[in-house]
Amino acid sequence: MAPQADLIWLIAAILLGPFVGSFLGLLSLRLPQDLPVVWSRSACPACGRTLAPLDLVPILSHLWLRGQCRSCGATIPRRYLALELACPALALWAGLVHPSAAGFLGAVLAWQLLLLALLDAEHFWLPRLLTVPLIVSGLAVAAAQGLLVEHALGAALGFAGFSLLALAYRRLRGHEGLGGGDAYLVAGGGAWCGALALPSILLIAAVSGLTFVLIQRWRGKPVGGALPLPFGVFLAAGIWVTWLYGPLGLS
Ligand SMILES: [Zn+2]
């Protein structure tokens, strides 16, 4: 593909990023509360004032309004600005590693993983409402590239393998250690990266999760054992790094 077309994909993903980030912020707050989700924040949650288009420009409206509602001064959650900056940054990362339409698809993967990681970190929750679309979008991309069989196998093996692992863990430890949502997330990783990438995804997730636990222990925080670990965060990282740079040992 011509470099000019590559640039258009990159610019499109970076321009779309802040709007996606704003929407992810909304989803991360409303989904756990079972509140209705519409495309944009329509009113200030504190005073109910209908938001004008100017209040909804990603990034700029935060600077303009200094992170507060124009009417009542209520603080706009920081996560909006953070996500509006993180989403184009992830798109840039994907586009630099994979210039071309693949980079744009990478941004779509990254945005989905970001929301899942956030929900798991805050609520230990990986809703199927989000993991199933992750699997479907991964398979659709694979189908377009003529790789459907290997990637469907990845999704199936990932799901079955991780479910068995969770079962074994429950038997051994006598309590739930790996959430049911994790198996769907691993299946999403298999759908996006293929069956051969599963060991790489799991290894990166396990090593980064273990590192996190060790750092928390070193800082004197009680972790491990009966305390839950948002493993989905580390799985998301494993899927992202494996998609970007290829499976460990195979790239
Ligand atoms: Zn307000």
Residues whose N, C-alpha, C, O or C-beta is under 5 A from the ligand:
A	BS01	ZN	C44 A46 C47 G48 C69 S71 C72 G73 A74
